[in-house]
Amino acid sequence: MNALQAAGVASGVARLPIELLEDPQLRARGFIQKIDRAFIGRHPQPSMPFRETDQPFAIRSAPPTLGEHNHEILAGILGLSDAEIAELSRDGIIGTEMLMEEQLVKEKKRAAG
């Protein structure tokens, strides 16, 4: 990156998302804020990438957990019955736990019969 920039080529380092948690520039700007998350406790969360003042926007609420609003959306907005929602859950189409790839393959086979 330094050699490219010295030669006048716009360049930057490509980083993994986990590496951004320790980025000195992001830390100095307060971009990463720790918030309380359901099930996992204090967790780093990126804030808005822009500002109106010298302080970052406060994160007002944590992002929803996986499936947190399933019933609200499926029943309240889409009008599905409790039985239909239970069937979606039973068939592994919706849920509240992240499945690893092996589990996804197993659930897909199970749902296919």
Stockholm file with secondary structure:
# STOCKHOLM 1.0

chainA/1-113         MNALQAAGVASGVARLPIELLEDPQLRARGFIQKIDRAFIGRHPQPSMPFRETDQPFAIRSAPPTLGEHNHEILAGILGLSDAEIAELSRDGIIGTEMLMEEQLVKEKKRAAG
#=GR chainA/1-113 SS CHHHHHTTCCCCCCCCHHHHTTCHHHHHTTCEEEEEETTTEEEEEECCSCCSSSSCCCCCSCCCCTTTTHHIIIIIITCCCHHHHHHHHHTTSSCSSCCCHHHHHHHHHHHHC
#=GC SS_cons         CHHHHHTTCCCCCCCCHHHHTTCHHHHHTTCEEEEEETTTEEEEEECCSCCSSSSCCCCCSCCCCTTTTHHIIIIIITCCCHHHHHHHHHTTSSCSSCCCHHHHHHHHHHHHC
//
